[in-house]
Amino acid sequence: MTLNKINKGQEFKIENIMEKSIREQAIRLGLFEGSIVKCSQKLPCGPIILKTGMQEIAIGRRLAKKIIVSI
């Protein structure tokens, strides 16, 4: 399943980040393959807000389609 299909409140594990350039940027933000993350908000027609540790990160829908996750 891709990140854009996650619902608000769900915890999930990042399995794969498809593009190398996106993977490198995500690692800098604390998102990497194997990390457990929670969806704190999913704005209609807007970004998905992820919570990891004590920080929240907004991910655009187009980018979220390139991140494979499992619940």
C-alpha distances in whole Angstrom, upper triangle without the diagonal:
4,7,8,7,8,12,15,16,13,13,10,11,10,10,10,12,13,16,19,21,18,17,21,21,18,20,23,21,20,17,16,14,15,16,15,15,15,14,18,18,16,19,19,19,19,17,15,17,16,19,19,23,25,24,21,20,19,16,16,14,14,14,11,9,10,9,6,6,6,9
4,6,6,7,11,14,16,13,13,11,11,9,10,9,10,11,13,17,18,14,15,18,18,15,18,20,19,18,15,14,13,14,15,14,13,14,13,16,16,14,16,17,16,16,14,12,15,14,17,18,21,23,21,19,17,16,12,13,10,11,10,7,5,7,6,4,6,8,11
4,5,6,9,11,13,11,11,9,10,8,10,10,10,12,14,17,17,14,14,17,16,13,16,18,16,16,12,13,13,14,13,12,11,11,9,13,13,11,14,15,14,13,11,9,11,10,13,14,18,20,18,15,13,12,9,10,8,10,9,5,6,8,6,6,6,9,10
4,6,8,11,13,12,13,12,13,12,14,14,13,14,16,19,19,15,16,20,18,16,19,21,18,18,15,16,16,18,17,16,13,13,10,13,12,9,11,11,11,11,9,7,11,11,15,17,20,22,19,16,14,12,9,9,6,8,8,5,6,9,8,9,10,12,13
4,7,10,12,11,12,11,13,13,14,15,15,16,19,22,22,19,19,22,21,19,21,23,21,21,17,18,18,18,18,16,14,13,11,14,13,10,12,12,13,13,12,10,13,13,16,18,22,23,21,18,17,15,13,12,10,12,12,9,8,11,10,10,9,11,11
4,7,9,7,9,8,11,12,14,15,15,17,20,22,23,19,19,22,21,18,20,22,19,19,16,17,16,16,15,13,11,9,7,10,10,9,12,13,14,14,12,9,11,10,13,15,18,20,19,16,15,14,12,13,11,14,13,10,11,13,11,11,9,9,9
4,6,6,9,10,14,15,17,18,19,21,23,26,26,22,22,25,23,20,23,24,21,21,18,20,19,19,17,15,12,10,7,9,8,7,10,12,14,13,12,9,11,11,13,16,19,20,19,16,16,14,14,15,13,16,16,13,14,16,15,14,12,12,10
4,6,9,11,15,16,19,20,20,23,25,27,27,23,23,25,23,20,23,24,20,20,18,20,20,20,18,15,12,8,5,6,5,6,9,11,14,13,12,9,9,9,11,14,17,17,16,13,14,13,13,15,14,18,17,14,16,19,17,17,14,15,12
4,7,10,13,15,18,21,21,24,26,28,28,24,24,26,24,21,22,24,20,19,17,20,20,19,16,13,10,6,5,6,7,9,13,15,18,16,15,11,10,10,10,13,15,16,15,13,14,15,15,17,17,20,20,16,18,20,18,18,15,14,11
4,6,10,13,15,18,19,21,24,26,26,22,22,24,23,19,21,23,20,18,16,17,17,16,14,11,9,6,6,8,10,11,14,16,19,18,15,12,11,10,11,12,15,17,16,14,15,15,15,17,17,19,18,15,17,18,15,15,11,10,8
4,7,10,13,16,17,20,23,24,25,21,20,22,21,18,18,20,18,15,13,15,14,12,10,7,6,4,6,9,12,13,17,19,21,19,17,13,12,10,9,10,12,15,15,14,14,16,15,18,18,20,18,15,17,18,14,13,10,9,6
4,7,9,12,14,17,20,21,22,19,17,20,19,16,17,19,17,14,12,12,11,10,8,6,6,6,8,12,14,14,18,20,21,20,17,13,13,10,11,11,13,16,16,15,15,16,15,17,17,19,17,13,15,15,12,10,6,6,4
4,6,9,11,15,17,18,20,17,15,17,18,14,14,17,15,13,10,9,8,6,6,5,6,9,11,14,17,17,21,23,23,22,19,15,15,12,12,11,14,17,17,16,15,17,15,18,18,19,16,13,15,14,10,9,5,5,6
4,6,8,11,14,15,16,13,11,14,14,11,12,15,13,11,8,7,5,5,6,7,8,10,12,15,17,17,20,22,22,20,17,14,15,12,13,12,14,18,16,16,14,15,13,16,16,16,13,11,12,11,7,6,5,7,9
4,7,10,13,14,16,14,11,15,16,13,13,17,16,14,11,8,5,6,8,10,11,14,15,19,20,20,23,25,24,23,20,17,18,15,17,15,18,21,20,19,18,19,16,18,17,17,15,13,13,11,8,5,5,7,10
4,6,9,10,13,11,9,12,14,11,12,16,15,14,11,8,6,8,10,12,13,16,17,20,21,21,23,25,24,22,19,17,18,16,18,17,20,22,21,20,18,18,15,17,16,15,13,11,11,8,6,5,7,10,13
4,6,7,9,7,6,9,10,9,10,13,13,13,9,8,7,10,12,14,14,16,17,20,21,20,22,23,22,20,17,16,17,15,17,16,19,22,20,18,16,16,13,14,14,13,10,9,10,6,5,6,9,12,16
4,7,9,8,7,11,12,11,13,16,16,16,13,11,10,14,15,17,17,20,20,23,23,22,23,24,23,21,19,18,20,18,21,20,23,25,23,22,19,18,15,15,15,12,10,10,9,6,6,8,11,14,18
4,6,5,6,9,10,11,12,15,16,16,14,12,12,16,17,19,19,22,21,24,24,23,24,25,23,22,19,19,20,19,22,21,24,26,23,22,19,18,15,15,15,13,10,12,11,7,9,11,14,18,21
4,5,5,6,9,10,11,13,15,15,13,12,12,16,17,20,20,23,23,26,26,25,27,28,26,24,21,21,22,20,22,21,24,26,23,22,19,19,16,17,18,16,13,14,14,11,11,14,16,20,23
4,5,5,6,9,10,11,13,15,13,13,14,18,18,21,20,23,23,25,25,24,25,27,24,22,19,20,20,19,21,20,23,25,22,21,17,17,15,15,17,14,11,14,15,11,12,15,18,22,24
4,5,5,6,9,10,11,12,10,10,12,15,15,18,17,19,19,21,21,20,22,23,21,19,16,16,17,16,18,17,20,22,19,18,14,14,11,12,14,12,8,10,12,9,9,12,15,19,21
4,6,5,6,9,10,10,8,7,9,12,13,15,15,18,19,21,22,21,23,25,24,21,18,17,18,16,17,16,19,21,18,18,15,15,13,15,16,14,11,12,13,10,9,12,14,17,20
4,6,5,7,9,10,9,9,11,14,14,17,17,20,21,23,24,24,25,27,26,23,20,19,19,17,19,17,19,21,18,18,15,16,15,16,18,17,13,15,17,13,13,15,17,20,23
4,5,5,7,9,9,10,12,16,15,17,16,19,19,21,21,21,22,25,23,20,17,17,16,15,16,15,17,18,16,15,12,13,12,14,16,15,12,13,16,13,13,16,17,21,23
4,5,5,6,5,6,10,12,11,13,12,15,16,18,18,19,20,23,22,19,15,14,14,12,13,12,14,16,13,13,10,11,10,13,15,14,11,11,14,12,10,13,14,17,19
4,5,5,5,5,9,11,10,13,13,16,18,19,21,22,23,26,25,22,19,17,16,14,14,12,14,16,14,14,12,14,13,16,18,18,14,15,17,15,13,15,15,18,20
4,6,7,9,12,15,13,16,15,18,19,20,21,22,24,27,26,22,19,18,17,15,15,13,14,15,13,13,12,14,14,17,19,19,16,16,19,17,15,18,19,21,23
4,6,9,12,14,12,13,12,14,15,16,18,19,20,23,23,20,16,15,13,11,11,9,11,12,9,10,8,11,11,14,17,18,14,14,18,16,14,17,17,20,21
4,6,10,11,8,10,10,13,15,16,18,19,22,25,25,21,18,16,14,11,10,7,9,11,9,10,9,13,13,16,19,19,16,15,18,17,14,16,15,18,19
4,7,9,6,9,8,11,13,15,17,17,20,23,22,20,16,14,13,10,10,8,10,13,11,11,9,12,11,14,16,17,13,12,15,13,10,12,12,14,16
4,6,6,9,10,13,15,18,20,20,23,25,25,22,19,16,16,13,13,11,13,16,14,15,13,15,14,17,18,18,14,13,15,13,10,11,11,13,15
4,6,9,11,14,16,19,21,21,24,26,26,24,20,18,18,15,15,13,15,18,17,17,16,17,16,18,19,19,15,14,15,13,9,9,9,11,14
4,7,9,13,16,19,21,22,25,27,27,25,22,19,18,15,15,12,14,18,17,18,17,19,18,20,21,21,18,16,17,15,12,11,9,10,12
4,6,10,13,16,18,19,23,25,26,23,20,17,16,12,11,9,10,14,14,14,14,16,16,19,19,20,17,15,17,16,12,12,10,11,12
4,7,10,13,16,17,21,23,24,22,19,15,14,10,9,7,9,13,13,13,14,16,16,19,19,21,18,15,18,17,13,13,10,10,9
4,7,9,12,14,17,20,21,19,15,12,10,7,6,5,8,11,11,10,10,12,12,16,16,18,16,13,16,16,12,12,10,11,10
4,6,9,11,15,18,19,17,14,10,9,6,5,7,9,11,11,9,10,12,12,16,16,19,17,14,16,17,14,14,11,12,10
4,6,7,11,14,15,13,11,7,6,5,6,9,12,13,12,9,10,10,10,13,13,16,15,12,15,16,14,14,12,13,11
4,7,10,13,16,13,11,8,6,6,6,10,12,12,11,8,10,10,12,14,15,18,17,14,18,19,17,18,16,16,15
4,6,10,12,10,8,6,5,7,9,13,15,15,13,10,10,9,11,12,13,16,16,13,16,19,17,18,17,18,16
4,6,9,7,6,5,6,9,12,15,18,18,16,12,12,9,10,10,10,14,14,11,14,17,16,17,16,17,16
4,6,5,6,6,8,11,14,18,21,20,18,14,13,10,11,10,10,14,15,13,15,18,18,20,19,21,20
4,5,8,9,11,15,18,21,24,24,21,18,16,13,13,11,10,14,16,14,15,19,19,21,20,22,21
4,7,9,12,16,19,22,25,25,22,19,17,13,12,9,8,11,13,13,14,17,18,20,20,22,22
4,7,9,13,16,19,22,22,19,15,13,9,9,7,7,10,12,11,13,16,16,19,19,22,22
4,6,9,13,16,19,19,16,12,9,6,5,4,6,9,9,9,12,14,14,16,17,19,19
4,6,10,13,16,16,14,10,8,6,5,6,7,10,10,8,11,13,12,14,14,16,16
4,7,10,13,13,10,6,6,4,6,9,10,14,12,11,14,16,14,16,15,17,16
4,7,10,11,8,5,5,6,7,11,12,15,13,11,14,15,13,14,13,15,14
4,6,7,6,4,6,9,11,14,16,19,16,14,18,18,15,17,15,16,15
4,6,6,6,8,11,13,16,18,20,17,16,19,19,15,17,14,16,15
4,6,8,11,14,16,20,22,24,21,19,23,22,19,20,18,19,18
4,7,10,14,16,20,22,25,22,21,24,24,21,23,20,22,21
4,7,10,13,17,19,21,19,18,21,21,19,21,19,21,20
4,7,10,13,16,18,16,15,19,19,17,19,18,19,19
4,6,10,13,15,13,12,16,16,14,17,16,19,19
4,7,10,12,10,10,14,15,14,16,16,19,19
4,7,8,7,6,10,11,10,13,14,17,18
4,6,5,6,9,10,11,14,15,19,20
4,5,5,6,9,10,13,14,17,18
4,5,5,7,10,13,15,18,20
4,5,5,7,11,13,17,19
4,5,5,8,10,13,15
4,6,8,10,13,16
4,7,10,13,16
4,6,10,13
4,7,10
4,7
4
